[in-house]
């Protein structure tokens, strides 16, 4: 994923708006330094390419790097670089914070995928756009490193119809009456409609499947109920993609993986505990 030089500079300037007062006071900035990032736990690597951009922008030369998506055992070197001590101290916390958050997300993402595939290798795990505001590309980058694809990156690249949309049309029936026209308006996009946890969830899902929507997303339905709905929908419209969403975490993802859904939509990946990554800076 691409991050511009201006974005890299903004990350560095947030931590160092003027100068590194401590390094300047000690008079050590010009000394040669070696910098090394190591993981203190088993992780899925993410964000090393972005961290390398930060180190480079600060004036360091990379000597070692693991790619995003790699599995790193406790004690493994993720990044290593050399250059002036002033550059190493400028890059230190910016790169460390980035790596800890990115690797935390990627590691949790990898665990979600592993648990899902242990039940059904055909079920995908995808991530919502409900991330912390302002970090969507960073969060998506980290989730991808762990094997979780984006469900939606924003409003512009996919069609997902919610109750909040249907309210302005007069409900589900008017929408279904105009479905053919909607499909002609967006011929290159698949239309997915969300069904919420209500007494008529099955009825709505059957109507949508028979009408020919490309996908149905079920919000906050328990796995047992989803399994019964999926079995009936497979008979009516086996080609319709089925998504489960709402409250899916590492604690329950195996149950959802066994529910007959094609994909599991989660936001939990964005709230993963950051990885524990240590940084050593020493004289060359």
C-alpha positions in Angstrom: 0.0 0.0 0.0 1.4 3.4 -1.0 2.1 6.2 1.5 3.4 9.4 0.1 6.5 11.2 1.3 4.3 14.0 2.7 2.4 11.4 4.8 5.7 10.0 6.1 7.0 13.5 6.9 3.7 14.2 8.8 4.2 11.1 11.0 7.7 12.1 11.9 6.8 15.8 12.5 4.0 14.8 14.9 6.7 13.4 17.2 9.4 15.9 16.4 7.8 19.3 15.5 11.1 21.2 16.1 14.1 19.1 17.2 15.0 16.2 19.4 15.9 18.2 22.5 17.4 15.3 24.5 19.7 14.1 21.7 20.7 17.7 21.0 21.4 18.5 24.6 23.6 15.4 25.0 25.6 16.2 21.8 25.4 12.6 20.5 23.5 13.2 17.3 26.6 12.8 15.0 27.8 9.5 16.4 27.3 6.4 14.3 24.5 4.1 15.5 23.0 0.7 14.8 19.2 0.3 15.3 17.3 -3.0 15.6 13.6 -3.9 16.1 12.8 -7.3 17.6 9.5 -8.9 18.4 9.0 -10.1 22.0 6.3 -12.6 21.0 5.3 -14.7 18.0 3.6 -12.4 15.5 2.5 -11.9 11.9 4.6 -9.2 10.5 3.0 -6.0 9.1 4.1 -2.4 8.5 7.8 -3.0 8.0 7.7 -1.4 4.6 6.1 1.7 6.0 8.5 1.7 9.0 11.4 1.4 6.5 10.2 4.6 4.8 10.2 6.4 8.1 13.8 5.2 8.9 14.9 6.2 5.4 13.3 9.7 5.7 15.1 10.2 9.0 18.5 9.4 7.3 19.1 5.7 8.2 20.2 2.9 5.8 18.3 -0.3 6.0 20.4 -3.5 6.6 17.7 -6.0 7.3 13.9 -6.3 6.9 11.1 -8.9 7.1 8.2 -8.5 4.7 4.6 -8.0 5.7 2.8 -11.3 6.0 5.8 -13.2 7.3 5.6 -15.2 10.5 8.1 -14.1 13.0 9.1 -16.0 16.2 9.9 -14.4 19.5 13.2 -12.7 19.3 13.3 -12.3 15.5 14.7 -9.2 14.0 12.0 -7.3 12.0 14.0 -4.3 10.9 17.6 -3.2 11.3 19.3 0.0 10.1 22.4 2.1 10.6 23.2 5.8 10.5 23.6 8.8 12.7 22.3 8.6 16.3 20.2 11.7 15.7 18.4 9.8 12.9 17.9 6.7 14.9 16.3 8.6 17.8 14.1 10.6 15.5 12.7 7.4 13.9 12.6 5.3 17.1 9.1 5.8 18.6 7.3 6.6 15.3 8.5 3.4 13.7 8.0 1.3 16.9 4.4 2.5 17.5 3.5 1.9 13.9 5.0 -1.6 14.0 3.3 -2.5 17.2 -0.1 -1.5 16.0 0.3 -3.0 12.5 1.7 -6.3 13.8 -1.0 -6.5 16.4 -3.7 -6.2 13.8 -2.0 -8.6 11.4 -1.5 -11.2 14.1 -5.1 -11.1 15.2 -6.2 -11.2 11.6 -4.1 -14.3 11.0 -5.6 -16.0 14.0 -9.1 -15.2 12.7 -8.3 -16.7 9.4 -6.6 -19.8 10.9 -9.6 -20.5 13.2 -12.1 -20.1 10.3 -10.1 -22.3 7.9 -9.8 -25.0 10.6 -13.6 -25.3 10.3 -14.2 -24.5 6.6 -11.3 -23.5 4.3 -13.9 -22.1 1.8 -15.1 -19.3 4.2 -13.5 -15.9 3.8 -12.8 -13.4 6.6 -13.2 -9.8 5.6 -13.0 -6.5 7.5 -15.5 -3.7 7.7 -14.7 0.0 7.4 -15.4 0.6 11.1 -11.8 1.4 12.0 -10.5 4.3 14.1 -11.1 7.4 12.1 -8.1 8.6 10.0 -6.2 5.2 9.9 -8.2 3.3 7.3 -5.4 2.7 4.8 -3.0 1.8 7.6 -5.5 -0.6 9.2 -6.4 -2.2 5.9 -2.7 -2.7 5.2 -2.2 -4.5 8.5 -5.3 -6.7 8.1 -4.2 -7.7 4.6 -0.9 -8.8 6.0 -2.8 -11.3 8.2 -4.9 -12.6 5.4 -8.1 -10.6 6.0 -9.4 -8.9 2.9 -11.4 -5.6 3.0 -15.2 -6.0 2.8 -15.6 -2.4 2.0 -12.9 0.3 1.9 -15.5 3.1 1.6 -18.7 4.2 0.0 -17.4 4.6 -3.5 -16.4 1.1 -4.6 -19.3 -1.2 -3.6 -23.0 -1.3 -3.2 -24.4 -2.3 0.2 -28.0 -1.5 0.9 -29.0 -1.0 4.6 -32.4 -0.5 6.3 -31.3 3.2 6.6 -31.5 3.3 2.8 -34.7 1.3 2.4 -36.4 3.7 4.8 -36.3 6.3 2.1 -37.8 4.0 -0.5 -40.7 2.8 1.6 -39.3 -0.5 2.6 -38.0 -3.7 1.0 -40.8 -4.3 -1.4 -40.3 -1.0 -3.4 -36.6 -1.8 -3.6 -37.2 -5.2 -5.0 -39.6 -3.8 -7.6 -36.8 -1.5 -8.8 -34.0 -4.0 -8.5 -33.6 -4.6 -12.2 -33.3 -0.9 -12.8 -30.7 -0.5 -10.0 -28.6 -3.3 -11.6 -28.6 -1.4 -14.9 -27.4 1.7 -13.1 -24.3 -0.1 -11.7 -23.6 -2.8 -14.3 -20.1 -3.4 -13.0 -21.0 -3.6 -9.3 -22.7 -6.3 -7.3 -25.7 -5.3 -5.2 -25.6 -6.6 -1.6 -28.4 -6.0 0.9 -28.3 -6.3 4.7 -30.9 -8.2 6.6 -31.2 -7.4 10.3 -32.1 -9.6 13.3 -35.9 -9.5 13.1 -38.7 -11.9 13.1 -38.9 -11.7 9.3 -35.2 -12.1 8.6 -35.8 -15.4 6.8 -38.7 -14.0 4.8 -36.7 -11.0 3.7 -33.7 -13.1 2.8 -35.8 -15.4 0.7 -37.4 -12.5 -1.1 -34.0 -11.0 -1.8 -32.5 -14.3 -3.0 -35.5 -14.9 -5.4 -35.3 -11.4 -6.7 -31.7 -11.9 -7.7 -29.5 -9.8 -5.5 -25.8 -10.8 -5.6 -25.4 -11.0 -1.9 -27.2 -10.9 1.5 -25.5 -9.7 4.7 -27.0 -10.8 8.0 -26.4 -8.5 10.9 -26.1 -9.9 14.4 -27.9 -13.1 13.8 -26.6 -16.0 15.9 -24.8 -18.9 14.1 -27.5 -21.4 14.8 -30.2 -19.3 13.2 -27.9 -18.5 10.3 -27.3 -22.2 9.6 -31.1 -22.8 9.2 -31.4 -19.7 6.9 -28.4 -20.7 4.8 -29.8 -24.2 4.2 -33.0 -22.8 2.8 -31.3 -20.1 0.7 -29.0 -22.7 -0.9 -32.0 -24.4 -2.3 -33.6 -21.3 -3.7 -30.5 -19.4 -4.9 -27.2 -21.3 -4.5 -25.3 -18.5 -6.3 -26.1 -15.8 -3.8 -23.2 -14.9 -1.6 -24.0 -14.9 2.1 -22.3 -12.7 4.7 -22.4 -12.8 8.5 -21.7 -9.6 10.3 -21.9 -8.1 13.8 -20.0 -9.1 16.8 -17.7 -11.7 15.2 -14.5 -12.1 17.2 -11.9 -14.7 17.8 -14.1 -16.1 20.6 -17.0 -17.1 18.3 -15.6 -17.1 14.7 -15.5 -20.9 14.6 -19.2 -21.1 15.2 -19.9 -18.6 12.5 -17.5 -20.5 10.1 -19.8 -23.5 10.6 -23.0 -21.6 9.9 -23.0 -21.9 6.1 -22.0 -18.4 5.3 -19.6 -17.6 2.5 -17.8 -14.8 4.3 -17.5 -13.5 7.9 -17.4 -9.7 8.3 -15.6 -8.4 11.3 -14.4 -5.1 12.9 -12.6 -6.8 15.8 -9.4 -7.0 13.9 -9.0 -3.2 14.2 -9.1 -3.4 18.0 -6.4 -6.0 18.4 -3.8 -5.7 21.2 -0.7 -4.1 19.9 2.3 -6.4 19.5 5.3 -6.2 21.9 8.3 -5.0 19.9 11.6 -3.9 21.4 14.0 -1.4 20.0 17.8 -1.4 20.5 19.9 1.6 19.6 23.6 1.4 20.3 26.9 2.8 19.0 28.1 1.3 15.8 
